[in-house]
Amino acid sequence: MTDQEAGRVDRVVMRDIRKRYGMVDALRGVTLRVGPGEVVGLVGDNAAGKSTLMKVLAGAVVPDSGEIVFDGRTVSFANPKDARELGIEMVYQDLALCDDIDVAGNLFLGREPRKAGGMLLDVRKMHADARRHLDALNIRIPLTDIPVGGLSGGQRQAVAIARAVTFGPKLLILDEPTAALAVAEVETVLELIKTVSAQGVSVILITHRLQDLFRVCDRLCVMYEGTLRADLDARSTSLERLVSEIVAHDAEEKEGGRR
Amino acid sequence: MTVTSQRVVTTRSARANAHIGRHAQTIAIAVVLVALLIFFAFSADRFATAGNLLNLMRQIAPTLIVATAMTFVISTSGIDLSVGSTVALSGSLLAIVLQHGWNPTVALLAILVLGALIGFVNGWFSSYQNIPPFIVTLAMLSIMRGTALRATEGYSTPIDGDLWIVQIGQGRIAGVPVPAILAVLVALVGWLVLTRTPFGRYVIGLGSNGESLRRTGVNTRKVGLTVYVLTGLAAAVAGVLIATRLSSGSSNAGSGFELEVITAVVLGGTSLFGGRASMLGTILGALTLGVIANGLVLLHVSPFYVQIVQGGILLLAIFSNSKVWAKFGAIRK
């Protein structure tokens, strides 16, 4: 994975990111790079620092030190809005949807199309645009005027991802998007990740479902106790190798995978 | 999620069912209102006269105006208990400053600004300092009532009937009382803002999932503060209406008013847990309370029963809201 990306500018490079919470070293100098349209799986045990690292990238956490280069420019984020303006969207683990608001309303929450000089919602345009965006992503939700509280888990997750994708992000961060989903619903989300990356969006996927990683990822980055322990090619790595990297055992304990 | 909920979205008839489920309580209150109207029309002689119905509209105008604003507050899963005291304070101060010879227009504007300021204090503590609005507005209830009592020393202050300002409470346009016209306008604007503007959308979002709304970049604290400014302002308007109707400002005005307003809102199907709101329901709720109070008086029932009935209705409304109607809707709240 050196030759193939050598000529391209990386979408994002995080260099030597460090973050301390009191006595806890959450991140101890992590370097991570993601290319355009690449799907990177970020794995590691609980408290390995995956979520903190992604929050740094999404602007929700300000690192103590380190450098973020986005599309060749050094950037720094004070809040999630700064990151979003550059095209970094994060879908959080706890589906950030409003159950009482309909599908179209959730897709455009905070960025509603307006009319009458910004005074009124353009509800018709909102539903028409929502239809277009959902169709473009092959998300099968027949009605856009039903509250999302009435949708299945997979459909809700699809809406959450669609919302992040709707405004043309360059990098999409998904934190455990399949954690609470039924088998068929996981398929929906994995297909969605493929669709999005085919459109040139870089994706970072955090998940504990290791079997998902091999289906959609190009590279697998393993974190261990606040460091990046391994950077593997998803096509040539075995599940056993991945598991042993995650638990940081070099030879032993190869049986099965942690689910 | 269950298989049932997945099926909900697949057909149009299911969508219709889901919508009916969400509005079950609003539909129910409309049915109750019609039943009450028929009942009182037959049992109380003077109930179904144009004069009485216009009078009824004038009576419920302050409730409807504040209930419109309260619908926003409750939709954010907040509550404003201070509106009754604000009614007393604004009515008393209006009478006092008029007695001191203030220009009525200036006095009116000053009272409205005062109401908005009271709401700002409520909103700042609740929204920016994350103190439960129940406690904040309960404290303000006490502070405002005390201030009104201190300002008036407990006496009613008369308002000169020759000033134009008394027309706000007593005037009629084409036979319709001004307070009724004002209340209908406020309710219409409230409905428009709640259902058709980004602000209304954010109010619902704040009550539904505030953290989600915040992450989309909406200034949720500002939205949370604004709704209390609305109730403060509405309460000041109600105080002006009541004081000018009676030509007197009293520090005892509006006691128990907050209960009436909250009952109207909850009766209409707005969820106390936030996220679900019906402005039409609020209008129907306020009308229902007014019809009951008015009808019982016409039936020569002791006025003391009105309060008992109102409290009973509030309890019943909250019960049906959270236990009965919830089963019809696609959303468990």
Interface residues (C-beta under 8 A of the other chain):
Chain A: P80 K81 R84 Y92 A96 L97 C98 D99 D100 I101 G105 L109 G110 R111 E112 R114 G118 M119 L120 L121 V123 I141 P142 L143 D145 I146 P147 G149 G150 L151 S152 G153 Q155 R156
Chain B: M1 S5 Q6 V8 V9 T10 R12 R15 A18 R22 R196 T197 P198 R201 Y202 I204 G205 G207 S208 N209 E211 S212 L213 R215 T216 G217 V218 G275 R276 A330 I331 R332 K333
